[in-house]
Amino acid sequence: MSDSPTLGITGVTGTIGGQVARLLAEAGESLVLLARNQAKAPELPRAVVRPADYGNRNLCEHSLEGIETLFMVSGRESENRMEEHHSFIDAAAAAGVRHIVYTSFMGAAPDATFTLARDHYATEEYIKAAGVSYTFLRDCLYLDFIDAMIGDDGVIRGPAANGAVAGVAQADVVACTVAVLRDPAAHAGVTYTLTGPEALTMAQIAHIVSTVRGTHVTFHNETIPEAYDSRRKWPAPEWQYDAWVSTYTAIAAGEMEHVTDDVETLTGRRPLSLKDVLLGSRA
Ligand SMILES: NC(=O)c1ccc[n+]([C@@H]2O[C@H](COP(=O)([O-])OP(=O)(O)OC[C@H]3O[C@@H](n4cnc5c(N)ncnc54)[C@H](OP(=O)(O)O)[C@@H]3O)[C@@H](O)[C@H]2O)c1
């Protein structure tokens, strides 16, 4: 595989990985696109597609042969996501990958209020222990997902109280990732926290959505039991309810409010705001 590309991109059938791959291909990079469903991978110039399901250790080790720098998009949330991450990182280390760029979450820590941020911390630690060089991109809440937080009745419900969140546009996460992948050595050992330009309370978010869309969106500050009850109409395992509810309690605890200048440092421009994202700006 000596003439093969040495830059591997996962998540290419999804939003972040797909856009990162497209921008890098447009910039002339040769890529290995790693997809668990190869048929869904985008067709890009100078790109080869190889199979990679994080939980399949042997398959991934083979597909990662010759890769020096790997962009690892965090896997779909599931009961065994951590085992899948470990398996994939083991495969990368065994295949000789030198640098992993990983999409983590703001405030990743063993005692983070947002339960999935604990898993991201554990994944970061596993990558460090694997002995490869790394860059962690700790994303705040995606501004693009605000719409999904609004109920059919125009109400955002959750125990976020007056806490604020410095949500980041996926387009900015993509731009930062591309900047890192084009010169990984310059970002080795660095953890970036990617936020938007401002921290907004859920009430402010509701107001901005209402103003931009001309609709009536409000915020209801649920109690924690109320939050679990209102989500039980969607059948899900208990860890999923914990993740959904703790997204809001983490905001209430102030764990997503700190605005950083990391997006501007990496891209050279001010990050997109919620209003920009609602208006469809892609920067
Ligand atoms: N910061 C936030 O607000 C926030 C919110 C939600 C999610 N996230 C995290 O950010 C990541 C990227 O976001 P996104 O919008 O790009 O997600 P997305 O569109 O759902 O894409 C996820 C990508 O990861 C691939 N993938 C998932 N599990 C995998 C596995 N076990 N093995 C191999 N590939 C796997 C998917 O492949 P398939 O097409 O085969 O499924 C897809 O290509 C998500 O995966 C999630 O972990 C962050």
The ligand as an SDF file (V2000), in Angstrom:
LIG
                    3D

 48 52  0  0  0  0  0  0  0  0999 V2000
  -21.5500   18.2820   19.7800 N   0  0  0  0  0  0  0  0  0  0  0  0
  -22.8070   17.8710   19.5860 C   0  0  0  0  0  0  0  0  0  0  0  0
  -23.7940   18.6070   19.7830 O   0  0  0  0  0  0  0  0  0  0  0  0
  -23.0710   16.4990   19.0810 C   0  0  0  0  0  0  0  0  0  0  0  0
  -24.3830   16.1250   18.8620 C   0  0  0  0  0  0  0  0  0  0  0  0
  -24.6240   14.8650   18.3530 C   0  0  0  0  0  0  0  0  0  0  0  0
  -23.5720   14.0120   18.0580 C   0  0  0  0  0  0  0  0  0  0  0  0
  -22.2970   14.3950   18.2880 N   0  0  0  0  0  0  0  0  0  0  0  0
  -21.1550   13.5130   17.9730 C   0  0  0  0  0  0  0  0  0  0  0  0
  -20.4730   14.0670   16.8480 O   0  0  0  0  0  0  0  0  0  0  0  0
  -20.2530   13.0410   15.8670 C   0  0  0  0  0  0  0  0  0  0  0  0
  -20.2520   13.6540   14.4800 C   0  0  0  0  0  0  0  0  0  0  0  0
  -21.4680   14.3120   14.2220 O   0  0  0  0  0  0  0  0  0  0  0  0
  -22.1760   14.1470   12.7960 P   0  0  0  0  0  0  0  0  0  0  0  0
  -23.2910   15.1550   12.7590 O   0  0  0  0  0  0  0  0  0  0  0  0
  -21.1720   14.1160   11.7250 O   0  0  0  0  0  0  0  0  0  0  0  0
  -22.8250   12.6840   12.9710 O   0  0  0  0  0  0  0  0  0  0  0  0
  -23.5050   11.7970   11.8270 P   0  0  0  0  0  0  0  0  0  0  0  0
  -23.9340   12.6060   10.6640 O   0  0  0  0  0  0  0  0  0  0  0  0
  -24.4980   10.9220   12.5260 O   0  0  0  0  0  0  0  0  0  0  0  0
  -22.2820   10.8780   11.3250 O   0  0  0  0  0  0  0  0  0  0  0  0
  -21.6690    9.9220   12.1500 C   0  0  0  0  0  0  0  0  0  0  0  0
  -20.6860    9.1500   11.2700 C   0  0  0  0  0  0  0  0  0  0  0  0
  -19.9770    8.2210   12.0860 O   0  0  0  0  0  0  0  0  0  0  0  0
  -20.1310    6.9160   11.5130 C   0  0  0  0  0  0  0  0  0  0  0  0
  -20.1460    5.9400   12.5990 N   0  0  0  0  0  0  0  0  0  0  0  0
  -20.9310    5.9550   13.6920 C   0  0  0  0  0  0  0  0  0  0  0  0
  -20.6860    4.8900   14.4510 N   0  0  0  0  0  0  0  0  0  0  0  0
  -19.7200    4.1790   13.8080 C   0  0  0  0  0  0  0  0  0  0  0  0
  -19.0560    2.9500   14.0800 C   0  0  0  0  0  0  0  0  0  0  0  0
  -19.3400    2.2440   15.1810 N   0  0  0  0  0  0  0  0  0  0  0  0
  -18.1250    2.4880   13.1990 N   0  0  0  0  0  0  0  0  0  0  0  0
  -17.8360    3.1950   12.0800 C   0  0  0  0  0  0  0  0  0  0  0  0
  -18.4460    4.3730   11.7610 N   0  0  0  0  0  0  0  0  0  0  0  0
  -19.3740    4.8340   12.6240 C   0  0  0  0  0  0  0  0  0  0  0  0
  -21.4580    6.9450   10.7920 C   0  0  0  0  0  0  0  0  0  0  0  0
  -21.5330    5.8920    9.8560 O   0  0  0  0  0  0  0  0  0  0  0  0
  -22.9680    5.3410    9.3280 P   0  0  0  0  0  0  0  0  0  0  0  0
  -23.3850    6.2580    8.1910 O   0  0  0  0  0  0  0  0  0  0  0  0
  -22.6480    3.9660    8.8690 O   0  0  0  0  0  0  0  0  0  0  0  0
  -23.9140    5.3860   10.4830 O   0  0  0  0  0  0  0  0  0  0  0  0
  -21.3860    8.3380   10.1630 C   0  0  0  0  0  0  0  0  0  0  0  0
  -20.5770    8.3240    9.0260 O   0  0  0  0  0  0  0  0  0  0  0  0
  -21.3850   12.0420   16.1170 C   0  0  0  0  0  0  0  0  0  0  0  0
  -21.0080   10.7480   15.6710 O   0  0  0  0  0  0  0  0  0  0  0  0
  -21.5590   12.1080   17.6210 C   0  0  0  0  0  0  0  0  0  0  0  0
  -20.6850   11.1990   18.2840 O   0  0  0  0  0  0  0  0  0  0  0  0
  -22.0260   15.6300   18.7900 C   0  0  0  0  0  0  0  0  0  0  0  0
  1  2  1  0
  2  3  2  0
  2  4  1  0
  4  5  1  0
  4 48  2  0
  5  6  2  0
  6  7  1  0
  7  8  2  0
  8  9  1  0
  8 48  1  0
  9 10  1  0
  9 46  1  0
 10 11  1  0
 11 12  1  0
 11 44  1  0
 12 13  1  0
 13 14  1  0
 14 15  2  0
 14 16  1  0
 14 17  1  0
 17 18  1  0
 18 19  2  0
 18 20  1  0
 18 21  1  0
 21 22  1  0
 22 23  1  0
 23 24  1  0
 23 42  1  0
 24 25  1  0
 25 26  1  0
 25 36  1  0
 26 27  1  0
 26 35  1  0
 27 28  2  0
 28 29  1  0
 29 30  1  0
 29 35  2  0
 30 31  1  0
 30 32  2  0
 32 33  1  0
 33 34  2  0
 34 35  1  0
 36 37  1  0
 36 42  1  0
 37 38  1  0
 38 39  2  0
 38 40  1  0
 38 41  1  0
 42 43  1  0
 44 45  1  0
 44 46  1  0
 46 47  1  0
M  CHG  2   8   1  16  -1
M  END
$$$$
